[in-house]
Amino acid sequence: MKFLYSKQIGIFLAAVKKINKQNGSVCFLNANPLIVKTLKTMGIHELANLFDSEEEALLFWNENIQNMPLILK
């Protein structure tokens, strides 16, 4: 994905809020720099986790996500 349109951002933001409300976590690995810049500019990066490497993402997973219960609604 190279661009984010306002409709996509709205859908994404609603999904992130729902996932976070259920104690979930949204993560991006090696995201396009333009997407990362957009997320940071809008403050959305505070609702999701951005990782530059697989090692960073796996460390986060092992420390935070791995033992969380799965909640489906």
C-alpha positions as CSV (number, residue, x, y, z in Angstrom):
1,M,0.0,0.0,0.0
2,K,1.5,3.3,-1.0
3,F,-1.3,5.8,0.0
4,L,-4.0,6.1,2.6
5,Y,-7.2,7.8,1.6
6,S,-9.5,9.4,4.2
7,K,-12.1,6.6,3.9
8,Q,-9.3,4.0,4.5
9,I,-8.1,5.9,7.5
10,G,-11.6,6.0,9.0
11,I,-12.1,2.3,8.5
12,F,-8.7,1.5,9.9
13,L,-9.2,3.8,12.9
14,A,-12.5,2.2,13.8
15,A,-10.9,-1.3,13.5
16,V,-8.0,-0.3,15.7
17,K,-10.2,1.1,18.4
18,K,-12.3,-2.0,18.4
19,I,-9.2,-4.3,18.6
20,N,-7.7,-2.1,21.4
21,K,-11.0,-2.1,23.3
22,Q,-10.8,-5.9,23.3
23,N,-7.3,-5.8,24.7
24,G,-5.8,-6.6,21.3
25,S,-3.0,-5.0,19.5
26,V,-2.4,-3.8,16.0
27,C,1.1,-4.0,14.6
28,F,2.9,-2.9,11.5
29,L,6.1,-4.5,10.3
30,N,8.3,-2.7,7.7
31,A,5.4,-0.4,6.7
32,N,5.9,2.0,3.8
33,P,7.6,5.1,5.1
34,L,4.9,7.3,3.7
35,I,2.2,5.3,5.5
36,V,4.2,5.6,8.8
37,K,4.6,9.3,8.3
38,T,0.8,9.7,7.7
39,L,0.0,7.6,10.8
40,K,2.4,9.6,13.0
41,T,1.2,13.0,11.6
42,M,-2.4,12.0,12.5
43,G,-1.4,10.6,15.9
44,I,-2.7,7.2,15.0
45,H,0.7,5.6,15.6
46,E,-0.1,5.9,19.3
47,L,-2.9,3.3,18.8
48,A,-0.8,0.8,16.9
49,N,2.7,-0.6,17.1
50,L,5.2,0.2,14.3
51,F,8.2,-2.1,13.9
52,D,11.2,-1.7,11.6
53,S,12.4,-5.3,12.0
54,E,10.9,-8.8,12.6
55,E,13.1,-9.1,15.7
56,E,11.5,-6.0,17.2
57,A,8.0,-7.4,16.4
58,L,8.7,-10.8,17.8
59,L,10.2,-9.3,21.0
60,F,7.0,-7.3,21.5
61,W,4.9,-10.4,20.8
62,N,6.8,-12.4,23.3
63,E,6.6,-9.7,26.0
64,N,3.0,-8.5,25.4
65,I,0.8,-10.5,23.2
66,Q,1.6,-14.2,23.3
67,N,-0.2,-15.0,26.5
68,M,-3.2,-12.7,26.0
69,P,-6.6,-14.4,25.8
70,L,-8.3,-14.5,22.4
71,I,-11.6,-12.6,22.5
72,L,-13.8,-12.8,19.5
73,K,-17.1,-10.8,19.3
